[in-house]
């Protein structure tokens, strides 16, 4: 892969995983893997400055702001830290900054960073870090954390920064309760803390048992000379603070870093490293900061803990989209604070690349406290005699043949009626971006399945209020509301229905393209590769996913049942009449005064236009709101027409 292509790949991959981590609270890779990708991007950009991109993740700090809370403008930026991954790198940092006094060493709490504002001795508000400049106002939820004082002795203006976390014991209890209810489990305590702090209902947050540790003074009317002094002062005000050590030389600092690592399992909370900072506040000013990280501090990231154990068996788990994920069944081993008896093997290519075989001794790690994985097989005399693992030819759940698309590592069951996929498929079918059935969350889906009231999508439309009312936690009113929501979904529209069917490789945008191109779900049963690849952004793999899905007999049964249930499978003709934006591409950026960007995108697409994530010479208009940022600057550079919401409203009248 050429340098320019590699840079583009890294930027796209990092941005994808950044969203999964900061917005969706459902990380797919470990922090360690993410940090490695980020480091590679940093190194390539330094080596090839001619390929610099102002939109690169390296020019940003932290995550992004979700739409469900009010935005909060930080008066003092909440910056991240430069990561180091070895003692040699730590030694170099100490060497580069020597002569500026001593250093503090602290554990790096693995939670969600927030800033708390106090005035006249009272808590005013609190917000998440967001992108470092603009965060989310989560004041009502922060008030539920018992260790955050609402009143403090100091009467001046004070801003402190801390890390909200979920204690391990609370995390294990929460996941046990979610498992009993058939709900999706949180991947780790950090994930659980982030999801809990972003609850719209603060009473839910209050039940989650969140806690906080303060690690920095952001602003204060009082004068201090060292970071240690600020932490002592913060503790005097009644805040829980991180434990810190003050040392002056590399040997003592590295010793504390290693001791913190050794004590990880003793702590009530997760950590993913140690933070080393210059103690003198004046020295920090002299040393200065880079665009997104200070020069006077680093975060030493601990490598994932690894243990050896025996691989007893390999079993395949079937996901919502039918993908078969091979998992290793292991002799139980204690790893990163928990007992591990299963670990992911990702896919068949990974198994063959690492030459992993049943009966091998394997090295297992739990990087970033997420899902355990098998790192490698430890060679022994019997290894070569053990059979090479092959993926099953038939789905372990429904016994239908599985397929593997050319050029892809995944093996997939394309039977839409596969029982292993049913629970997650119905959750997806009812979700906001699909049929938008309000009140049909994971626990409700589980209750309906367990009671035998549904066995597929179409059964939802046969439900009666009196049947639902008999379920636990339901009454007549809540049951009636659910039935009304289900009934409304009959007219959700063709694009939403296509997305709801859970076709592999078909998301919300691709579903809209299919709906526009065919206008009728029935026509997709006779669509071929040539017809599908004629659609913009549809390649061979996406087209083949659609063909395979609609070629399956079970899909025919599902669609026929939905038609009988009264679900509309055709696009309304009126929705295709007005094509005033046909051939135009819009890029949306910033905060619009009265509408969300998703609403504006839906209007553009309903009028025949397209939306894109980045500005190019092919962009017709940039619809810009407040805090538009780099996309607006690029539009000016390329002489792309820039419009505001008022102009846009005039265009759609």
C-alpha positions in Angstrom: 0.0 0.0 0.0 1.4 3.4 -1.0 2.1 6.0 1.7 -0.8 8.3 0.6 -3.2 5.4 0.6 -2.0 4.2 4.0 -2.4 7.6 5.5 -6.0 7.8 4.1 -6.7 4.3 5.5 -5.3 5.1 9.0 -7.3 8.4 9.2 -10.6 6.7 8.2 -10.0 3.7 10.5 -9.1 6.0 13.5 -12.1 8.2 12.9 -14.4 5.2 12.7 -13.0 3.7 16.0 -13.0 7.2 17.6 -16.8 7.4 17.0 -17.3 3.8 18.3 -15.4 4.7 21.5 -16.6 8.3 22.2 -20.1 8.5 20.7 -21.5 5.0 20.6 -19.7 3.7 23.7 -19.1 0.4 22.0 -15.4 0.0 21.2 -14.5 -2.7 18.7 -10.7 -2.7 19.3 -8.6 -2.3 22.4 -7.1 1.0 23.5 -3.7 -0.6 22.9 -4.6 -1.3 19.2 -6.1 2.2 18.8 -3.0 3.8 20.2 -0.7 1.8 17.9 -2.7 3.0 14.9 -2.6 6.6 16.1 1.2 6.3 16.6 1.7 5.0 13.1 -0.3 7.9 11.7 1.7 10.4 13.7 5.0 8.9 12.5 3.9 8.9 8.8 2.8 12.5 9.0 6.1 13.6 10.4 8.0 11.6 7.8 5.8 12.9 4.9 4.6 16.4 5.8 3.6 17.0 2.1 0.6 14.7 2.8 -0.6 16.7 5.8 -4.4 17.0 6.2 -6.0 19.6 8.5 -8.8 17.1 9.2 -6.5 14.4 10.4 -7.2 12.9 13.8 -3.8 14.0 14.9 -5.0 17.6 14.8 -7.9 16.9 17.1 -8.2 16.2 20.8 -10.4 13.5 22.2 -13.8 12.6 20.9 -16.8 14.4 19.5 -20.0 15.9 20.9 -23.2 13.8 20.9 -26.5 15.4 19.9 -28.6 14.4 22.9 -27.1 16.9 25.4 -26.6 20.6 25.2 -23.2 21.7 24.0 -20.8 23.3 26.5 -17.9 25.6 25.6 -14.9 24.9 27.8 -13.2 28.1 28.9 -10.0 26.1 29.5 -9.2 23.4 26.9 -9.2 19.8 28.1 -6.2 18.5 26.3 -5.0 14.9 25.9 -1.5 13.6 26.6 1.3 12.3 24.4 1.5 8.5 24.8 4.8 6.6 25.4 4.9 2.8 25.2 8.3 1.8 26.5 10.7 2.7 29.3 13.2 4.0 26.7 10.6 6.5 25.5 9.9 7.5 29.1 13.7 7.9 29.7 13.9 10.2 26.6 11.0 12.4 27.9 12.8 12.8 31.3 16.1 13.5 29.5 14.4 16.1 27.2 12.8 18.0 30.1 15.6 17.8 32.8 16.5 20.9 34.6 12.8 21.9 35.3 12.6 20.5 38.8 10.8 17.4 40.0 8.0 15.3 38.4 4.7 13.9 39.6 3.7 10.3 38.9 0.0 9.3 39.0 -2.2 6.4 37.8 -4.1 7.0 34.6 -7.7 6.3 35.4 -9.7 4.6 32.5 -13.0 6.5 32.6 -14.7 9.5 31.0 -13.0 12.9 31.5 -15.1 15.8 32.8 -14.6 19.4 34.0 -16.5 20.7 37.0 -17.1 24.4 37.6 -17.6 26.0 41.0 -18.5 29.6 41.9 -19.0 31.1 45.3 -18.4 27.6 46.8 -21.2 26.0 44.9 -21.3 23.5 42.0 -22.5 25.3 38.9 -22.2 22.7 36.1 -20.1 19.9 34.6 -19.3 18.8 31.1 -17.6 16.0 29.3 -14.3 16.7 27.5 -15.9 16.2 24.0 -13.4 17.5 21.5 -11.4 19.3 24.1 -13.1 22.7 23.4 -16.8 21.8 23.2 -18.3 19.1 25.4 -21.6 17.8 26.6 -23.4 19.4 29.6 -24.1 16.5 31.9 -24.6 18.5 35.1 -27.8 16.7 36.2 -26.1 13.3 35.9 -22.9 14.5 37.7 -25.0 15.6 40.6 -26.0 11.9 41.1 -22.3 11.0 41.9 -22.1 11.1 45.6 -18.4 11.8 45.8 -18.8 15.1 43.8 -19.3 17.8 46.4 -22.1 20.3 45.7 -20.6 22.8 48.1 -16.9 23.5 48.9 -15.1 25.8 51.3 -13.3 27.9 48.6 -15.5 30.8 47.5 -13.6 31.8 44.4 -14.0 30.6 40.8 -12.7 27.0 40.5 -12.6 24.5 37.6 -11.3 21.0 38.2 -10.9 18.1 35.9 -11.5 14.5 36.8 -12.2 11.0 35.5 -15.7 9.5 36.0 -15.4 5.7 36.4 -17.4 2.7 37.4 -15.9 0.6 40.1 -15.3 -3.0 39.1 -17.7 -4.4 41.6 -20.5 -2.1 40.3 -19.6 -3.1 36.8 -19.9 -6.8 37.4 -23.2 -6.4 39.2 -24.6 -4.2 36.4 -23.6 -6.7 33.7 -25.0 -9.6 35.6 -28.4 -7.8 35.8 -28.2 -6.9 32.1 -27.5 -10.6 31.2 -30.5 -11.7 33.2 -32.7 -9.3 31.2 -31.2 -10.4 27.9 -29.6 -6.9 27.3 -26.3 -6.2 25.6 -23.4 -6.4 28.0 -21.0 -3.5 28.5 -17.6 -4.3 27.1 -15.7 -2.9 30.1 -16.1 -0.5 33.1 -15.0 2.5 31.0 -17.7 1.7 28.4 -20.3 1.3 31.2 -19.3 4.6 32.8 -19.6 6.5 29.6 -23.0 5.0 28.8 -24.2 5.7 32.3 -23.1 9.3 32.3 -24.9 9.9 29.0 -28.3 8.7 30.2 -31.1 11.3 29.5 -32.8 10.1 32.7 -30.6 11.0 35.6 -32.4 8.5 37.8 -30.9 5.7 35.7 -27.4 7.3 36.2 -28.0 7.4 39.9 -28.5 3.7 40.1 -25.2 2.9 38.3 -22.9 3.7 41.2 -20.5 6.0 39.3 -17.5 7.5 41.1 -14.9 10.2 40.2 -11.2 11.0 40.9 -10.0 14.5 40.3 -6.5 14.8 38.7 -6.1 18.4 37.6 -6.9 22.0 38.5 -8.0 23.8 35.3 -8.6 27.3 36.7 -8.6 29.0 40.0 -8.3 32.6 41.4 -5.7 31.4 43.9 -2.0 31.2 43.1 -0.1 27.9 43.2 3.5 27.0 42.3 3.3 23.2 41.8 0.9 20.6 40.6 1.3 18.8 43.9 0.1 21.9 45.7 -3.0 22.0 43.5 -3.9 18.4 44.2 -3.5 19.0 48.0 -5.8 22.0 47.7 -8.4 20.2 45.7 -8.4 17.4 48.3 -8.9 19.9 51.1 -12.0 21.1 49.3 -13.6 17.6 49.7 -12.8 16.1 46.3 -11.5 12.5 45.8 -8.1 12.9 44.1 -5.6 10.6 42.5 -2.7 9.4 44.5 0.5 11.0 43.4 4.2 10.7 44.0 6.9 13.4 43.6 10.3 12.2 42.2 13.2 13.9 40.6 15.1 11.2 38.6 14.3 8.6 36.0 15.1 5.6 38.3 12.6 6.7 40.9 10.0 7.6 38.4 10.2 4.4 36.4 10.1 2.4 39.7 6.7 4.1 40.6 5.4 3.4 37.1 6.1 -0.3 37.5 4.7 -0.4 41.1 1.4 1.2 39.9 1.2 -1.5 37.2 1.8 -4.3 39.8 -1.0 -2.9 42.0 -3.6 -2.7 39.2 -5.6 -5.7 40.4 -5.7 -4.3 43.9 -7.4 -1.1 42.8 -11.2 -0.7 42.8 -11.1 0.9 39.3 -9.4 0.3 36.0 -6.3 2.1 34.9 -4.5 1.9 31.5 -1.2 3.6 32.3 0.6 6.1 34.5 0.9 9.9 33.9 4.2 11.7 34.4 4.1 15.5 34.7 6.6 18.3 35.4 5.5 19.5 38.9 6.5 23.2 38.5 3.6 25.2 37.0 6.0 28.0 35.9 8.3 25.5 34.2 5.3 24.2 32.3 4.6 27.6 30.9 8.2 27.9 29.8 8.2 24.5 28.1 4.9 25.2 26.3 2.5 23.0 24.4 2.0 21.5 21.0 -1.3 21.9 19.1 -3.1 19.1 20.9 -0.8 17.9 23.7 1.4 19.6 26.3 5.2 19.1 26.1 5.5 18.9 29.9 3.7 15.5 30.4 3.3 12.1 29.0 1.1 9.0 29.5 3.0 5.8 29.9 0.6 3.2 28.4 0.9 -0.3 29.9 1.2 -3.2 27.4 -1.7 -5.7 27.7 -1.3 -8.5 30.2 -0.6 -11.8 28.6 -0.9 -15.4 30.0 -0.4 -18.9 28.6 -3.2 -21.5 28.7 -4.5 -24.5 26.7 -6.9 -24.1 23.8 -9.5 -26.9 24.3 -11.8 -26.2 21.4 -12.9 -23.7 18.7 -16.6 -22.9 18.5 -18.4 -20.5 16.2 -20.8 -17.8 17.4 -23.4 -16.4 14.9 -23.9 -12.7 15.0 -26.9 -10.5 14.0 -25.8 -10.3 10.4 -25.0 -14.0 10.2 -21.2 -13.6 10.5 -19.6 -16.6 12.1 -17.0 -15.6 14.6 -14.6 -18.4 15.8 -14.0 -18.3 19.6 -11.4 -20.2 21.5 -12.6 -22.4 24.5 -9.7 -22.2 27.0 -8.6 -23.7 30.2 -9.6 -20.9 32.7 -6.9 -18.4 33.3 -6.8 -15.3 35.5 -6.2 -12.2 33.3 -6.5 -8.5 33.9 -8.5 -9.0 37.1 -11.0 -11.6 35.7 -11.1 -15.3 34.9 -11.0 -15.9 31.2 -12.3 -19.1 29.6 -13.1 -17.9 26.1 -11.3 -15.6 23.7 -12.0 -14.3 20.2 -10.1 -15.7 17.2 -11.6 -13.0 14.9 -11.8 -15.0 11.6 -10.3 -17.9 9.7 -7.6 -15.9 8.1 -6.3 -14.9 11.6 -6.4 -18.5 12.7 -4.3 -19.7 9.7 -1.9 -16.7 9.8 -1.1 -17.5 13.5 -1.3 -21.3 12.8 -3.6 -21.8 15.8 -4.8 -25.4 16.4 -7.1 -27.1 18.9 -4.9 -28.6 21.7 -2.2 -25.9 21.4 -0.8 -23.9 24.3 -1.7 -20.3 23.4 -0.9 -16.8 24.6 -3.9 -14.8 25.6 -4.3 -11.1 26.2 -7.1 -8.8 27.4 -5.8 -5.5 25.9 -7.6 -2.4 27.2 -9.8 -4.6 29.4 -12.0 -5.4 26.4 -12.6 -8.9 24.8 -9.9 -11.5 25.4 -8.1 -12.6 22.3 -5.5 -15.3 21.3 -2.3 -13.6 20.4 -0.3 -16.6 19.2 0.2 -20.3 19.5 3.2 -21.5 21.5 4.9 -24.2 19.5 5.4 -27.7 20.9 6.5 -31.1 19.6 2.8 -32.2 18.9 1.7 -29.0 17.1 2.4 -30.2 13.6 0.4 -33.4 14.1 -2.8 -31.5 15.1 -5.3 -30.9 12.3 -5.5 -27.4 10.7 -8.8 -25.8 11.7 -11.5 -25.3 9.0 -14.6 -23.1 9.3 -17.9 -25.2 9.3 -19.6 -25.5 5.9 -23.0 -25.2 7.6 -24.3 -22.7 10.1 -24.1 -24.2 13.7 -27.5 -22.7 14.5 -29.8 -23.3 11.5 -27.7 -25.9 9.5 -28.0 -23.9 6.3 -24.9 -23.6 4.1 -22.6 -20.7 4.9 -20.7 -18.5 2.3 -17.5 -16.7 2.2 -17.2 -13.7 -0.2 -14.1 -13.4 -2.3 -11.7 -10.9 -0.9 -13.2 -11.0 2.6 -12.2 -12.8 5.8 -15.7 -13.4 7.1 -17.8 -16.5 6.8 -21.5 -15.8 6.8 -24.9 -17.5 7.2 -27.3 -15.8 4.7 -30.5 -17.3 6.2 -32.5 -14.4 7.4 -34.6 -16.8 9.5 -31.6 -18.2 11.4 -32.6 -18.6 15.1 -29.2 -17.5 16.4 -29.7 -14.1 14.7 -33.3 -13.7 15.6 -33.1 -11.6 18.9 -30.5 -9.2 17.5 -32.3 -9.0 14.2 -35.6 -8.0 15.7 -33.8 -5.4 17.9 -32.2 -4.0 14.7 -35.5 -4.1 12.8 -37.2 -2.0 15.5 -34.3 0.4 16.0 -34.5 4.2 15.4 -32.7 4.2 12.1 -34.9 1.3 10.8 -38.6 0.9 11.6 -38.3 3.2 14.6 -40.6 1.3 16.9 -40.5 3.4 20.1 -40.4 1.3 23.2 -39.1 -1.8 21.5 -35.7 -2.1 23.3 -33.6 -5.2 23.9 -35.5 -6.1 27.2 -38.9 -5.9 25.5 -37.7 -8.0 22.5 -36.4 -10.6 25.0 -39.7 -10.6 26.9 -41.7 -11.1 23.7 -39.5 -13.9 22.5 -39.4 -15.6 25.9 -43.2 -15.5 26.1 -43.5 -17.0 22.7 -45.4 -14.0 21.3 -43.1 -13.5 18.4 -40.9 -15.7 16.2 -40.2 -13.1 13.5 -40.7 -9.6 12.2 -44.2 -10.0 10.9 -45.4 -11.4 14.3 -44.9 -7.9 15.7 -47.9 -6.7 13.7 -50.1 -9.4 15.1 -49.5 -8.5 18.7 -52.6 -7.5 20.8 -52.6 -5.0 23.7 -53.9 -7.5 26.1 -51.1 -10.0 25.3 -48.4 -7.4 25.9 -50.0 -6.1 29.0 -49.5 -9.5 30.7 -45.7 -9.2 30.4 -43.6 -8.1 33.4 -43.3 -4.3 33.7 -46.1 -3.7 31.3 -49.5 -2.2 32.0 -52.5 -1.5 29.8 -51.2 2.0 28.9 -47.6 1.1 28.1 -48.8 -1.9 26.1 -51.2 0.2 24.1 -48.4 2.7 23.4 -46.2 0.0 22.1 -48.9 -1.4 19.8 -49.5 2.1 18.4 -45.8 2.5 17.7 -45.7 -0.9 15.9 -48.7 0.1 13.9 -47.2 3.4 12.8 -44.1 1.6 11.6 -46.1 -0.1 8.8 -45.6 3.2 6.9 -42.0 3.7 7.9 -41.0 3.7 4.2 -39.1 1.5 1.8 -35.6 2.8 2.7 -36.1 2.1 6.4 -37.6 -1.3 5.7 -34.6 -2.3 3.5 -32.2 -1.2 6.3 -34.3 -3.1 8.9 -34.0 -6.4 7.0 -30.4 -6.5 8.1 -28.8 -7.3 4.7 -25.1 -7.8 5.1 -23.1 -4.7 4.1 -26.2 -2.6 3.7 -26.6 0.3 6.1 -28.8 3.4 6.2 -27.2 5.2 3.3 -27.1 2.1 1.0 -30.7 1.3 1.9 -31.8 4.7 0.7 -29.9 4.2 -2.5 -31.6 0.9 -3.1 -35.0 2.3 -2.4 -34.4 5.2 -4.8 -33.1 2.9 -7.5 -35.8 0.3 -7.4 -38.8 1.9 -5.7 -40.3 -1.5 -4.8 -38.9 -4.3 -2.5 -40.2 -6.9 -4.9 -37.9 -5.7 -7.7 -34.9 -6.5 -5.5 -35.7 -10.2 -5.8 -34.8 -10.0 -9.5 -31.9 -7.6 -9.2 -28.6 -8.8 -10.6 -24.9 -7.8 -10.0 -24.9 -5.5 -13.1 -28.0 -3.6 -12.0 -26.7 -3.2 -8.5 -23.2 -2.1 -9.3 -24.7 0.6 -11.5 -25.8 2.4 -8.3 -23.3 4.9 -6.9 -20.9 3.5 -4.3 -22.1 -0.1 -4.9 -19.2 -2.4 -5.5 -19.1 -6.2 -6.2 -19.1 -7.2 -2.6 -22.1 -5.0 -1.6 -24.0 -6.1 -4.8 -23.3 -9.8 -4.1 -24.6 -9.4 -0.5 -27.9 -8.1 -1.8 -28.2 -10.8 -4.5 -27.4 -13.6 -2.0 -29.9 -12.2 0.6 -32.8 -12.0 -1.8 -32.0 -15.4 -3.4 -32.6 -17.1 -0.1 -36.0 -18.8 0.3 -36.4 -17.5 3.9 -36.2 -13.9 2.6 -39.1 -14.6 0.3 -41.1 -15.9 3.3 -40.2 -12.9 5.5 -41.2 -10.3 2.8 -44.5 -12.1 2.0 -45.4 -12.2 5.7 -44.6 -8.4 6.1 -46.8 -7.7 3.1 -49.7 -9.6 4.6 -49.1 -7.7 7.8 -49.7 -4.4 5.9 -46.1 -3.2 5.9 -45.6 -0.9 2.9 -42.9 -2.3 0.6 -43.1 0.4 -2.1 -41.7 3.9 -2.2 -44.5 6.5 -2.3 -44.6 8.1 -5.8 -44.9 11.5 -4.3 -41.6 11.1 -2.6 -39.9 10.8 -6.0 -41.7 13.7 -7.8 -39.6 16.6 -6.6 -36.0 16.1 -7.6 -34.8 19.7 -7.4 -31.5 18.6 -5.9 -30.8 15.8 -8.4 -27.1 15.8 -9.3 -26.1 18.0 -6.4 -23.9 17.1 -3.5 -24.1 18.9 -0.1 -21.7 18.9 2.8 -23.1 19.8 6.2 -20.8 21.3 8.9 -21.3 23.1 12.2 -24.4 23.6 14.3 -27.5 24.8 12.5 -29.8 27.3 14.3 -33.1 25.3 14.3 -32.6 21.9 12.7 -30.3 19.0 13.3 -27.9 18.0 10.5 -29.6 14.6 10.2 -32.9 16.4 9.4 -31.3 18.6 6.8 -29.6 15.5 5.2 -33.0 13.7 5.0 -34.6 16.7 3.3 -31.7 16.9 0.7 -31.9 13.2 -0.1 -35.7 13.3 -0.3 -35.3 16.0 -3.0 -32.9 13.9 -5.0 -29.6 15.3 -3.7 -26.7 13.6 -2.0 -24.7 14.3 1.2 -21.0 13.8 1.7 -18.7 13.8 4.6 -15.9 15.9 3.1 -15.5 18.9 0.8 -14.2 18.3 -2.8 -14.4 20.0 -6.2 -17.5 17.9 -6.8 -19.3 19.5 -3.9 -22.2 21.7 -5.0 -23.0 23.4 -1.6 -21.6 23.6 1.9 -24.5 24.1 4.4 -22.7 25.7 7.3 -23.7 26.6 10.9 -21.8 27.8 13.9 -18.4 26.3 14.6 -18.1 25.0 11.1 -14.3 24.5 11.3 -12.0 23.1 8.6 -14.7 22.1 6.1 -15.8 25.7 5.8 -12.2 26.8 5.2 -11.7 24.1 2.5 -14.9 25.2 0.8 -13.6 28.7 0.6 -10.3 27.4 -0.9 -12.1 25.4 -3.6 -14.6 28.2 -4.3 -17.5 26.0 -3.3 -20.8 27.9 -2.7 -21.5 28.3 1.0 -25.1 28.6 2.3 -26.6 29.1 5.7 -29.8 27.6 7.1 -31.9 30.5 6.0 -30.8 30.2 2.4 -31.4 26.4 2.6 -34.9 27.0 3.9 -35.6 29.3 0.9 -34.3 26.6 -1.4 -36.7 23.9 -0.1 -39.8 26.1 0.0 
